[in-house]
Amino acid sequence: MSLKIRLLDAYLKYYMHIRNPHKLSDRSWCEEVQNLHYIRTKEKENSQV
């Protein structure tokens, strides 16, 4: 579980440019992960067109 959180934190830093994702509230962190998932999904869809 800890590894998944660290990986998601790294994704938030890299893709969303959030410097300290561990400082976000739990709700904000989850919202940013959902935003990242949505963006990456749309990018994948658009690259397959």
RONUGU-128619 format. One record per residue: residue number from 1; chain; z, y, x of N, C-alpha, C in turn. Coordinates in Angstrom, 3 decimals. Layout:
% RONUGU-128619
pos  unit  nup  nnorth  neast  caup  canorth  caeast  cup  cnorth  ceast
NUM  A  Z  Y  X  Z  Y  X  Z  Y  X
...
***
This chain:
% RONUGU-128619
pos  unit  nup  nnorth  neast  caup  canorth  caeast  cup  cnorth  ceast
1  A  0.000  -1.201  0.830  0.000  0.000  0.000  0.000  1.253  0.866
2  A  0.838  1.279  1.893  0.925  2.438  2.767  -0.408  2.725  3.445
3  A  -1.127  1.665  3.812  -2.425  1.839  4.463  -3.424  2.497  3.516
4  A  -3.398  2.118  2.244  -4.304  2.717  1.261  -4.013  4.211  1.090
5  A  -2.744  4.553  1.071  -2.363  5.965  0.929  -2.806  6.748  2.150
6  A  -2.606  6.178  3.339  -3.045  6.856  4.565  -4.554  7.035  4.576
7  A  -5.278  6.038  4.108  -6.732  6.131  4.055  -7.172  7.209  3.070
8  A  -6.542  7.246  1.901  -6.872  8.277  0.922  -6.508  9.662  1.439
9  A  -5.393  9.785  2.150  -5.038  11.065  2.767  -6.125  11.497  3.748
10  A  -6.619  10.551  4.536  -7.683  10.871  5.501  -8.945  11.319  4.772
11  A  -9.278  10.662  3.671  -10.449  11.072  2.883  -10.269  12.476  2.330
12  A  -9.066  12.778  1.852  -8.818  14.120  1.321  -8.948  15.171  2.419
13  A  -8.503  14.845  3.604  -8.652  15.782  4.720  -10.120  15.974  5.064
14  A  -10.862  14.882  5.169  -12.248  14.933  5.629  -13.187  15.521  4.581
15  A  -13.134  14.994  3.385  -14.101  15.401  2.356  -13.666  16.642  1.582
16  A  -12.378  16.772  1.305  -11.902  17.861  0.456  -11.307  19.013  1.267
17  A  -11.203  18.840  2.583  -10.682  19.876  3.470  -9.268  20.313  3.092
18  A  -8.455  19.334  2.720  -7.046  19.582  2.422  -6.268  19.254  3.690
19  A  -5.685  20.247  4.296  -5.031  20.060  5.599  -3.831  19.123  5.554
20  A  -3.002  19.250  4.540  -1.778  18.451  4.451  -1.672  17.783  3.078
21  A  -2.468  16.769  2.827  -2.420  16.149  1.501  -1.051  15.557  1.169
22  A  -0.280  15.187  2.187  1.048  14.628  1.937  2.015  15.673  1.385
23  A  1.657  16.945  1.475  2.520  18.006  0.943  2.207  18.340  -0.514
24  A  1.142  17.763  -1.055  0.819  17.986  -2.462  1.835  17.274  -3.346
25  A  2.026  17.805  -4.541  2.852  17.067  -5.503  2.109  15.778  -5.856
26  A  2.821  14.809  -6.382  2.178  13.540  -6.739  1.028  13.760  -7.715
27  A  1.253  14.623  -8.686  0.219  14.892  -9.689  -1.011  15.546  -9.051
28  A  -0.797  16.550  -8.206  -1.912  17.229  -7.543  -2.667  16.277  -6.622
29  A  -1.928  15.427  -5.920  -2.538  14.455  -5.021  -3.448  13.511  -5.813
30  A  -2.937  13.016  -6.938  -3.731  12.110  -7.780  -4.964  12.817  -8.344
31  A  -4.813  14.063  -8.748  -5.958  14.818  -9.257  -7.025  14.996  -8.178
32  A  -6.612  15.281  -6.961  -7.573  15.450  -5.868  -8.271  14.131  -5.530
33  A  -7.548  13.033  -5.591  -8.170  11.723  -5.364  -9.197  11.446  -6.463
34  A  -8.872  11.772  -7.710  -9.829  11.596  -8.807  -11.046  12.504  -8.625
35  A  -10.828  13.733  -8.195  -11.941  14.643  -7.937  -12.843  14.099  -6.840
36  A  -12.233  13.597  -5.791  -13.004  13.018  -4.693  -13.822  11.828  -5.176
37  A  -13.208  10.965  -5.971  -13.925  9.802  -6.503  -15.127  10.247  -7.344
38  A  -14.926  11.236  -8.191  -16.007  11.748  -9.035  -17.149  12.308  -8.184
39  A  -16.814  13.119  -7.207  -17.832  13.733  -6.346  -18.616  12.671  -5.583
40  A  -17.908  11.719  -4.980  -18.589  10.677  -4.195  -19.445  9.787  -5.086
41  A  -19.000  9.522  -6.319  -19.784  8.732  -7.262  -21.071  9.457  -7.609
42  A  -20.980  10.753  -7.898  -22.165  11.551  -8.230  -23.121  11.632  -7.045
43  A  -22.597  11.772  -5.854  -23.451  11.797  -4.663  -24.211  10.483  -4.519
44  A  -23.525  9.378  -4.770  -24.173  8.063  -4.667  -25.270  7.932  -5.720
45  A  -24.979  8.349  -6.953  -25.981  8.290  -8.028  -27.211  9.115  -7.667
46  A  -27.004  10.299  -7.161  -28.116  11.194  -6.840  -28.932  10.686  -5.649
47  A  -28.308  9.963  -4.761  -29.049  9.450  -3.610  -29.903  8.241  -3.982
48  A  -29.629  7.626  -5.118  -30.371  6.443  -5.547  -31.521  6.797  -6.486
49  A  -31.654  8.047  -6.826  -32.711  8.466  -7.760  -34.047  8.512  -7.067
***
